[in-house]
Every structure is written in structure tokens, then in C-alpha cells.
Amino acid sequence: MGKRRRPCGRDIQGILLFDKSAGMSSNAALQEVKRLFFARKAGHTGSLDPLATGLLPICFGHATRISSFLLDADKHYELICQLGMTTTTGDREGDVVTTSDVPELSAAQVGPLLQAHFTGRISQIPPMYSALKHNGQRLYNLARQGIEVKREPREVIIRKLELLDIDNARMKIIIHCSKGTYVRTLVEDIGKALGVGAHVRELRRTAVLPFDKPQMYSLEELEQLKAGDVKELDKLLLPAEAALVNYPDIHLGANSVFYLKRGQAVQVPRAPTSGWVRLYDGDARFIGMGAIQDDGKVVPKRLFS
């Protein structure tokens, strides 16, 4: 039998707050960053459309175990919405479907409409150009074949929707939304409500909570740093627990750590009564995430070695 191939790359740990450029897919961004770091294991935390720019957290090593928490986190976006035109994809990269004249609109007219109809809990029908699957196939692959299938509406939460400017049929908007929100669909629905149609012209993700207005690093900046010494890149990495600061922390004694690392639930005095918790050992070292069971015990869920 042949020898098992060793995984290549450096065994590095942490989270990079990557500033994705327009025209690059999220997977292409991941592969470029992984190559620059010469990392053995890495994953991103939720796709950005190629059109979009901005924050794409990339997890290395054991930090990939907490990527789902960032997938589930609230997101912030800045976008420019083009009125008077709809496209096949809901953004400027699609083919034009309809055009219409746009009347003079003011912030005083549009702002109240946004607040009344597009904030709080709203229902969205996922777009055909999305990564959702139907009978094992990505919707965007079906859409490219001219096939449209029924999609069930989903409820999302728009926590903040603010009109910053409206000029010459373009609106600049900032959004704070829950996971699963389709910004392109939101813009299309706003266009319908205004009676003129709309699509996304520019889109930038500015936050993936708890990373709000963070220091991000572009591909060009990473390449410049690597030109000096690849280990300079490692200084940019945040610890995995930086993504989890909004969860309560529990500090455990040696006995509790012993049993948790063997998959057993433990009783912890004064622990929260429900939800996820950060777990630390007696030396204040982060050891992973746990969850509170119905009986009040802490059960291990995502442990780090």
C-alpha cells in the first residue's frame, strides 16, 4: 500500500478579517489567502457575491470549528441601489429585464416607506441566483439554464435600514440585518414598492458581528507583507474566541475540564440557564464552546485541543 500523503502547509490558527475586492468569488478569495499564508486548513464564513466588496472573515486551523457562529451572525452593508431597471440577477452583472422612468424622489418620500415596509421582521423569497439547492442542484445553476423553480419564503430581520442619499435615480443605503438576508431581493422589493424597479449597483459588507468597523486587510496588503516575511502575516490573525465575545464565559476547574474533554456534561455553579457559552480552563485558556442542557449542565460542543 502507498504511503498516506501528509497534508501540506503550515498549521496556523486564528481569524483573518479579509477585505474582498470586487470581481472575486469568495472561494477564490479563500484560496488566494490560504496560498499566501501557506496554511494547511482554512475556510471562509459565508459567501459574498463577486460584485460585493468588504469583510470576509477567514478562519484557519481550529478556528474553522467556530465558523458557523459567524455564518449565523448579523451583517452590516452599505449599498448603492439603481432605480428604474431590473436585471436577471438583481445586480448590475445581470441582463436587463425591465426599464422605466424614475420620477423625482426625495428622502422625505422614500425614507418613511423604507421604515414602514422594510424594517423589522419581513418575508423574502430567495432569488434564483443563489446557492440554495433544489433536488441537489444549486439554484444559480438552474437559473443559468433558464429554469425557475418555486422557492418558499423565508423570514429575516432588518434591524436597521437607513437612506443616506438619493440622487439621479440612485440611492445610498446602510443595512443591519440578520443571517439569511438577501440584499438583492430586498432592493428588488424596494424597487417594486416604488413602482420603478431596482437592482444593486454597488455592495460592501462593513461588519460581521461582533466585528464592527474592523481593521481589514486586502489581498494587495497581504502580498506586500509576505514579501518581507510570511510570519508577518501571522501577526494579523485574531484568536478564535474574538468571534465569540457576545457569548457568556464560564471558567472551569480541572475536574470539569477533564470530563468535558471526554464528551461528558458537567454541572457548573452560577452558569447561564440556556444557550451557548465560552469555556475556559483554570489558566483562563479558551478551550471551546459548550451549550446549556435542559438539566442545567454544560455539554461540550466545539472543543479545541
Secondary structure, DSSP 8 states (H G I E B T S, - for coil): --------SB---EEEEEEE-TT--HHHHHHHHHHHHTBSSEEESS---TT-EEEEEEEEGGGGGGHHHHHTS-EEEEEEEEESEEESSSBTTS-EEEE-------HHHHHHHHHHHSSEEEEE---SSSS-EETTEEHHHHHHTT-------EEEEEEEEEEEEEETTEEEEEEEE-TT--HHHHHHHHHHHHTS-EEEEEEEEEEETTEES---B-HHHHHHHHHH-HHHHHTT-B-GGGGGTTS-EEE--HHHHHHHTTT--B--TT--SSSEEEEE-TT--EEEEEEE-TTS-EEEEEE--
